Amino acid sequence: MAVSVDEKPDSISLGTPHTILSAASYGAVNGESLNFFDVTANGQRFLMTEANSPKGSIPLTLVTNWDAELKKR
């Protein structure tokens, strides 16, 4: 997914999300990351496998200024 981002000093505004790739098959097994995709040698194409996945929205949490919270600790 991709969105346009308009960052201002006191706020951030996100545009409407749109799909750039449809690939929901990723995860981990025994703590090791799994990649079900690769990029061709010339960088022009993605090669991927795809498993059945549920349709619908997946929530996203955007955390801004997180490094300031780390400095407080």
DSSP file (Angstrom, degrees, kcal/mol; ACC not computed):
  #  RESIDUE AA STRUCTURE BP1 BP2  ACC     N-H-->O    O-->H-N    N-H-->O    O-->H-N    TCO  KAPPA ALPHA  PHI   PSI    X-CA   Y-CA   Z-CA
    1    1 A M              0   0    0      0, 0.0     2,-0.3     0, 0.0    18,-0.2   0.000 360.0 360.0 360.0 154.3    0.0    0.0    0.0
    2    2 A A  B     -A   18   0A   0     16,-2.0    16,-2.1    14,-0.1     2,-0.3  -0.994 360.0-179.9-141.2 146.7    1.1    3.6   -0.5
    3    3 A V        -     0   0    0     -2,-0.3     2,-0.3    14,-0.2    13,-0.1  -0.981  32.3-111.6-139.8 152.3   -0.3    6.9    0.7
    4    4 A S        -     0   0    0     -2,-0.3    11,-2.9    12,-0.2     2,-0.5  -0.626  32.5-149.3 -79.0 147.2    0.8   10.5    0.2
    5    5 A V  E     -B   14   0B   0     -2,-0.3     2,-0.6     9,-0.2     9,-0.2  -0.981  13.3-170.3-124.4 125.5    2.2   12.1    3.3
    6    6 A D  E     -B   13   0B   0      7,-3.0     7,-2.4    -2,-0.5     2,-0.5  -0.928  14.3-166.8-115.3 104.5    1.9   15.9    4.1
    7    7 A E  E     +B   12   0B   0     -2,-0.6     5,-0.2     5,-0.2    -2,-0.0  -0.808  10.0 174.6 -99.7 128.0    4.0   16.7    7.1
    8    8 A K  E >   -B   11   0B   0      3,-3.1     3,-0.6    -2,-0.5    -2,-0.0  -0.795  47.3 -97.2-121.7 166.3    3.7   20.0    8.9
    9    9 A P  T 3  S+     0   0    0      0, 0.0     3,-0.1     0, 0.0    -1,-0.0   0.850 121.7  23.6 -54.9 -37.1    5.3   21.2   12.1
   10   10 A D  T 3  S+     0   0    0      1,-0.1     2,-0.3    -3,-0.0    -3,-0.0   0.391 127.4  24.3-112.0   3.3    2.4   20.3   14.3
   11   11 A S  E <   -B    8   0B   0     -3,-0.6    -3,-3.1     2,-0.0     2,-0.4  -0.980  55.6-140.2-158.4 167.5    0.6   17.6   12.3
   12   12 A I  E     -B    7   0B   0     -2,-0.3     2,-0.5    -5,-0.2    -5,-0.2  -0.999  15.7-160.1-135.3 136.8    0.8   14.9    9.7
   13   13 A S  E     -B    6   0B   0     -7,-2.4    -7,-3.0    -2,-0.4     2,-0.4  -0.972   4.8-156.3-122.5 129.2   -1.8   14.3    7.0
   14   14 A L  E     -B    5   0B   0     -2,-0.5    -9,-0.2    -9,-0.2    -2,-0.0  -0.864  10.8-139.8-107.0 137.3   -2.1   11.0    5.1
   15   15 A G        -     0   0    0    -11,-2.9    -1,-0.1    -2,-0.4    -9,-0.0  -0.020  45.4 -61.5 -78.0-171.3   -3.8   10.7    1.8
   16   16 A T        -     0   0    0      1,-0.1   -12,-0.2   -13,-0.1    -1,-0.2  -0.607  58.1-119.8 -76.1 127.5   -6.0    7.9    0.6
   17   17 A P        -     0   0    0      0, 0.0     2,-0.3     0, 0.0   -14,-0.2  -0.384  32.4-175.2 -67.9 144.6   -4.3    4.5    0.6
   18   18 A H  B     -A    2   0A   0    -16,-2.1   -16,-2.0    -2,-0.1     2,-0.3  -0.993  28.1-107.1-139.5 150.0   -4.0    2.6   -2.7
   19   19 A T        +     0   0    0     -2,-0.3     3,-0.1   -18,-0.2     0, 0.0  -0.546  34.3 167.1 -77.2 131.1   -2.6   -0.8   -3.6
   20   20 A I  S    S+     0   0    0      1,-0.5     2,-0.3    -2,-0.3    -1,-0.2   0.639  76.7  12.0-109.9 -28.3    0.7   -1.0   -5.3
   21   21 A L        -     0   0    0      2,-0.0     2,-0.8     0, 0.0    -1,-0.5  -0.990  65.3-141.8-143.8 144.2    1.3   -4.7   -4.8
   22   22 A S        +     0   0    0     -2,-0.3     2,-0.3    -3,-0.1    -3,-0.0  -0.866  48.2 133.1-107.7  98.7   -1.1   -7.4   -3.6
   23   23 A A        +     0   0    0     -2,-0.8    27,-0.1     1,-0.1    13,-0.0  -0.784  14.7 160.4-150.3  99.9    1.0   -9.7   -1.3
   24   24 A A        +     0   0    0     -2,-0.3     2,-1.2    27,-0.2    26,-0.1   0.393  47.6 104.9 -99.9   2.4   -0.4  -10.8    2.0
   25   25 A S        +     0   0    0     24,-0.3    11,-0.5    11,-0.1     2,-0.3  -0.696  48.3 107.1 -93.1  93.5    1.9  -13.9    2.4
   26   26 A Y  E     +C   35   0C   0     -2,-1.2     2,-0.3     9,-0.1     9,-0.1  -0.967  27.8 108.5-153.9 165.6    4.6  -13.0    4.9
   27   27 A G  E     -C   34   0C   0      7,-0.9     7,-2.7    -2,-0.3     2,-0.3  -0.991  53.4 -76.7 160.5-154.6    5.4  -13.9    8.5
   28   28 A A  E     -C   33   0C   0     -2,-0.3     2,-0.4     5,-0.2     5,-0.2  -0.994  19.5-160.7-145.4 147.9    7.8  -15.9   10.6
   29   29 A V  E >  S-C   32   0C   0      3,-2.1     3,-2.0    -2,-0.3    -2,-0.0  -0.997  83.6 -10.5-129.9 126.5    8.4  -19.5   11.5
   30   30 A N  T 3  S-     0   0    0     -2,-0.4    -1,-0.1     1,-0.3     3,-0.1   0.862 129.9 -55.7  52.7  39.0   10.4  -20.4   14.6
   31   31 A G  T 3  S+     0   0    0      1,-0.2     2,-0.5    -3,-0.0    -1,-0.3   0.425 112.0 119.0  79.3  -1.9   11.5  -16.8   14.9
   32   32 A E  E <   -C   29   0C   0     -3,-2.0    -3,-2.1     1,-0.0    -1,-0.2  -0.847  66.4-118.6-102.9 133.2   12.9  -16.5   11.4
   33   33 A S  E     -C   28   0C   0     -2,-0.5     2,-0.5    -5,-0.2    -5,-0.2  -0.379  24.3-148.3 -66.8 141.0   11.4  -14.1    8.9
   34   34 A L  E     -C   27   0C   0     -7,-2.7    -7,-0.9    -2,-0.1     2,-0.5  -0.941   7.8-164.2-112.7 133.1    9.9  -15.6    5.8
   35   35 A N  E     -C   26   0C   0     -2,-0.5    -9,-0.1    -9,-0.1    -7,-0.0  -0.973   9.5-175.0-116.5 122.4    9.9  -13.8    2.4
   36   36 A F        +     0   0    0    -11,-0.5    13,-2.2    -2,-0.5     2,-0.3  -0.087  66.8  61.7-103.3  32.6    7.6  -15.0   -0.2
   37   37 A F  E     -D   48   0D   0     11,-0.2     2,-0.3   -14,-0.0    11,-0.2  -0.969  54.0-174.5-149.5 163.7    8.9  -12.6   -2.8
   38   38 A D  E     -D   47   0D   0      9,-2.3     9,-3.1    -2,-0.3     2,-0.4  -0.956  23.8-122.2-151.8 165.3   12.1  -11.7   -4.7
   39   39 A V  E     -D   46   0D   0     -2,-0.3     7,-0.2     7,-0.2    -2,-0.0  -0.929  32.0-111.0-114.1 137.3   13.2   -9.0   -7.1
   40   40 A T    >   -     0   0    0      5,-2.4     3,-2.3    -2,-0.4     5,-0.1  -0.230  34.9-104.5 -63.1 158.4   14.5   -9.8  -10.6
   41   41 A A  T 3  S+     0   0    0      1,-0.3    -1,-0.1     2,-0.1    -2,-0.0   0.806 122.3  50.7 -56.1 -34.0   18.2   -9.1  -11.2
   42   42 A N  T 3  S-     0   0    0      1,-0.0    -1,-0.3     3,-0.0    -2,-0.1   0.479 108.5-125.0 -85.7  -0.7   17.4   -6.0  -13.2
   43   43 A G  S <  S+     0   0    0     -3,-2.3    -2,-0.1     2,-0.2     3,-0.1   0.625  80.7 112.2  72.6  12.9   15.1   -4.6  -10.5
   44   44 A Q  S    S+     0   0    0      1,-0.1     2,-0.3    -5,-0.0    -1,-0.1   0.648  71.7  34.4 -94.6 -15.9   12.2   -4.3  -12.9
   45   45 A R        -     0   0    0     -5,-0.1    -5,-2.4     2,-0.0     2,-0.4  -0.977  63.0-137.4-142.1 151.6    9.8   -7.0  -11.5
   46   46 A F  E     -D   39   0D   0     -2,-0.3     2,-0.5    -7,-0.2    -7,-0.2  -0.875  14.8-157.4-101.5 139.9    8.7   -8.6   -8.3
   47   47 A L  E     +D   38   0D   0     -9,-3.1    -9,-2.3    -2,-0.4     2,-0.3  -0.982  27.9 158.8-114.2 128.8    8.3  -12.4   -8.2
   48   48 A M  E     -D   37   0D   0     -2,-0.5     2,-0.3   -11,-0.2   -11,-0.2  -0.991  36.6-137.8-151.2 156.6    6.0  -13.6   -5.4
   49   49 A T        -     0   0    0    -13,-2.2     2,-0.4    -2,-0.3   -24,-0.3  -0.776  23.0-156.3-104.8 158.6    3.7  -16.3   -4.1
   50   50 A E        -     0   0    0     -2,-0.3     2,-0.2   -26,-0.1   -27,-0.1  -0.994   4.4-160.3-141.4 132.7    0.4  -15.6   -2.5
   51   51 A A        -     0   0    0     -2,-0.4   -27,-0.2     1,-0.1     2,-0.2  -0.646  41.5 -83.7-101.3 163.6   -1.7  -17.6   -0.1
   52   52 A N        +     0   0    0     -2,-0.2    -1,-0.1   -28,-0.0     0, 0.0  -0.474  55.5 177.5 -64.6 135.3   -5.4  -17.2    0.6
   53   53 A S        -     0   0    0     -2,-0.2   -28,-0.1   -28,-0.0     2,-0.0  -0.974  34.1 -92.0-139.9 154.0   -6.0  -14.4    3.1
   54   54 A P        -     0   0    0      0, 0.0     2,-0.2     0, 0.0     0, 0.0  -0.344  40.2-126.7 -66.0 145.8   -9.0  -12.8    4.6
   55   55 A K        +     0   0    0     -2,-0.0     2,-0.2     2,-0.0     0, 0.0  -0.594  61.9  64.0 -87.8 153.6  -10.4   -9.8    2.8
   56   56 A G  S    S-     0   0    0     -2,-0.2     2,-0.2     2,-0.0     0, 0.0  -0.702  84.2 -37.5 127.8-177.1  -11.1   -6.5    4.6
   57   57 A S        -     0   0    0     -2,-0.2    -2,-0.0     1,-0.0     0, 0.0  -0.530  39.8-156.0 -84.2 145.4   -9.3   -3.8    6.5
   58   58 A I        -     0   0    0     -2,-0.2    -2,-0.0     0, 0.0    -1,-0.0  -0.991  28.6-115.3-118.0 126.6   -6.3   -4.3    8.8
   59   59 A P        -     0   0    0      0, 0.0     2,-0.4     0, 0.0     0, 0.0  -0.253  27.6-159.9 -64.2 148.4   -5.8   -1.6   11.4
   60   60 A L        -     0   0    0      2,-0.0     2,-0.5     0, 0.0     0, 0.0  -0.997   4.7-157.9-129.6 132.7   -2.6    0.5   11.3
   61   61 A T        -     0   0    0     -2,-0.4     2,-0.6     2,-0.0     0, 0.0  -0.959   6.0-160.8-112.2 123.0   -1.1    2.5   14.1
   62   62 A L        -     0   0    0     -2,-0.5     2,-0.6     2,-0.0    -2,-0.0  -0.910   5.5-164.6-104.1 119.9    1.2    5.4   13.2
   63   63 A V        -     0   0    0     -2,-0.6     3,-0.3     2,-0.0     2,-0.3  -0.918   7.6-171.3-108.0 120.7    3.4    6.5   16.1
   64   64 A T        +     0   0    0     -2,-0.6   -52,-0.0     1,-0.2    -2,-0.0  -0.781  65.7  16.7-108.5 155.6    5.1    9.8   15.6
   65   65 A N  S >> S+     0   0    0     -2,-0.3     4,-0.9     1,-0.1     3,-0.8   0.777  74.1 148.5  58.8  30.1    7.8   11.4   17.8
   66   66 A W  H 3>  +     0   0    0     -3,-0.3     4,-1.4     1,-0.2     3,-0.3   0.799  62.4  63.8 -65.8 -28.6    8.6    8.0   19.3
   67   67 A D  H 3> S+     0   0    0      1,-0.2     4,-1.6     2,-0.2    -1,-0.2   0.820  95.6  59.0 -68.2 -28.2   12.3    8.9   19.8
   68   68 A A  H <> S+     0   0    0     -3,-0.8     4,-1.0     1,-0.2    -1,-0.2   0.884 102.9  53.2 -64.9 -37.6   11.3   11.6   22.2
   69   69 A E  H  X S+     0   0    0     -4,-0.9     4,-0.6    -3,-0.3     3,-0.4   0.874 106.4  53.0 -64.0 -37.5    9.6    9.0   24.4
   70   70 A L  H >< S+     0   0    0     -4,-1.4     3,-0.9     1,-0.2    -1,-0.2   0.877 104.5  55.1 -64.8 -37.0   12.8    7.0   24.4
   71   71 A K  H 3< S+     0   0    0     -4,-1.6    -1,-0.2     1,-0.2    -2,-0.2   0.756  99.5  61.9 -69.1 -23.7   14.8    9.9   25.6
   72   72 A K  H 3<        0   0    0     -4,-1.0    -1,-0.2    -3,-0.4    -2,-0.2   0.717 360.0 360.0 -73.0 -20.7   12.5   10.4   28.6
   73   73 A R    <<        0   0    0     -3,-0.9    -1,-0.2    -4,-0.6    -2,-0.2   0.462 360.0 360.0 -84.0 360.0   13.5    6.9   30.0
